[in-house]
Amino acid sequence: MTSPLILRGRGTTAHFEGRSVLLEQNGTHRHIPVRAIQEVRAAGARGTQPRSS
């Protein structure tokens, strides 16, 4: 089974769903096709390890 990739920031969450990204930003939801994305940046990001089951 594959774990979902979810990115979170201040007021923004991005869920990768197949061929699109669901962007939740301050109460607004947008589906963005992966082909339309030119660049992704994570400024000041710090990673966390997924929890073991």
CNS distance restraints for C-alpha pairs under 8 A (distance, minus, plus):
assign (resid   4 and name CA) (resid  15 and name CA) 7.58 0.50 0.50
assign (resid   4 and name CA) (resid  16 and name CA) 7.08 0.50 0.50
assign (resid   5 and name CA) (resid  15 and name CA) 6.20 0.50 0.50
assign (resid   5 and name CA) (resid  16 and name CA) 5.82 0.50 0.50
assign (resid   6 and name CA) (resid  13 and name CA) 7.04 0.50 0.50
assign (resid   6 and name CA) (resid  14 and name CA) 5.67 0.50 0.50
assign (resid   6 and name CA) (resid  15 and name CA) 4.70 0.50 0.50
assign (resid   6 and name CA) (resid  16 and name CA) 6.61 0.50 0.50
assign (resid   7 and name CA) (resid  13 and name CA) 5.60 0.50 0.50
assign (resid   7 and name CA) (resid  14 and name CA) 5.09 0.50 0.50
assign (resid   7 and name CA) (resid  15 and name CA) 6.67 0.50 0.50
assign (resid   8 and name CA) (resid  12 and name CA) 5.84 0.50 0.50
assign (resid   8 and name CA) (resid  13 and name CA) 4.41 0.50 0.50
assign (resid   8 and name CA) (resid  14 and name CA) 6.49 0.50 0.50
assign (resid   9 and name CA) (resid  13 and name CA) 6.25 0.50 0.50
assign (resid  11 and name CA) (resid  25 and name CA) 5.78 0.50 0.50
assign (resid  11 and name CA) (resid  26 and name CA) 5.38 0.50 0.50
assign (resid  12 and name CA) (resid  23 and name CA) 7.17 0.50 0.50
assign (resid  12 and name CA) (resid  24 and name CA) 5.57 0.50 0.50
assign (resid  12 and name CA) (resid  25 and name CA) 4.46 0.50 0.50
assign (resid  12 and name CA) (resid  26 and name CA) 6.58 0.50 0.50
assign (resid  13 and name CA) (resid  23 and name CA) 5.92 0.50 0.50
assign (resid  13 and name CA) (resid  24 and name CA) 5.11 0.50 0.50
assign (resid  13 and name CA) (resid  25 and name CA) 6.57 0.50 0.50
assign (resid  14 and name CA) (resid  21 and name CA) 6.42 0.50 0.50
assign (resid  14 and name CA) (resid  22 and name CA) 5.60 0.50 0.50
assign (resid  14 and name CA) (resid  23 and name CA) 4.57 0.50 0.50
assign (resid  14 and name CA) (resid  24 and name CA) 6.29 0.50 0.50
assign (resid  15 and name CA) (resid  21 and name CA) 5.62 0.50 0.50
assign (resid  15 and name CA) (resid  22 and name CA) 5.09 0.50 0.50
assign (resid  15 and name CA) (resid  23 and name CA) 6.61 0.50 0.50
assign (resid  16 and name CA) (resid  20 and name CA) 6.28 0.50 0.50
assign (resid  16 and name CA) (resid  21 and name CA) 4.60 0.50 0.50
assign (resid  16 and name CA) (resid  22 and name CA) 6.42 0.50 0.50
assign (resid  17 and name CA) (resid  21 and name CA) 5.73 0.50 0.50
assign (resid  17 and name CA) (resid  22 and name CA) 7.00 0.50 0.50
assign (resid  19 and name CA) (resid  33 and name CA) 6.05 0.50 0.50
assign (resid  19 and name CA) (resid  34 and name CA) 5.55 0.50 0.50
assign (resid  19 and name CA) (resid  35 and name CA) 7.88 0.50 0.50
assign (resid  20 and name CA) (resid  31 and name CA) 6.27 0.50 0.50
assign (resid  20 and name CA) (resid  32 and name CA) 5.34 0.50 0.50
assign (resid  20 and name CA) (resid  33 and name CA) 4.20 0.50 0.50
assign (resid  20 and name CA) (resid  34 and name CA) 4.92 0.50 0.50
assign (resid  21 and name CA) (resid  30 and name CA) 7.97 0.50 0.50
assign (resid  21 and name CA) (resid  31 and name CA) 5.61 0.50 0.50
assign (resid  21 and name CA) (resid  32 and name CA) 5.13 0.50 0.50
assign (resid  21 and name CA) (resid  33 and name CA) 6.34 0.50 0.50
assign (resid  21 and name CA) (resid  34 and name CA) 6.49 0.50 0.50
assign (resid  22 and name CA) (resid  29 and name CA) 6.81 0.50 0.50
assign (resid  22 and name CA) (resid  30 and name CA) 5.68 0.50 0.50
assign (resid  22 and name CA) (resid  31 and name CA) 4.61 0.50 0.50
assign (resid  22 and name CA) (resid  32 and name CA) 6.46 0.50 0.50
assign (resid  23 and name CA) (resid  28 and name CA) 7.95 0.50 0.50
assign (resid  23 and name CA) (resid  29 and name CA) 5.70 0.50 0.50
assign (resid  23 and name CA) (resid  30 and name CA) 5.13 0.50 0.50
assign (resid  23 and name CA) (resid  31 and name CA) 6.32 0.50 0.50
assign (resid  23 and name CA) (resid  32 and name CA) 7.42 0.50 0.50
assign (resid  24 and name CA) (resid  28 and name CA) 5.60 0.50 0.50
assign (resid  24 and name CA) (resid  29 and name CA) 4.60 0.50 0.50
assign (resid  24 and name CA) (resid  30 and name CA) 6.55 0.50 0.50
assign (resid  25 and name CA) (resid  29 and name CA) 6.55 0.50 0.50
assign (resid  32 and name CA) (resid  36 and name CA) 6.95 0.50 0.50
assign (resid  32 and name CA) (resid  37 and name CA) 7.63 0.50 0.50
assign (resid  33 and name CA) (resid  37 and name CA) 7.12 0.50 0.50
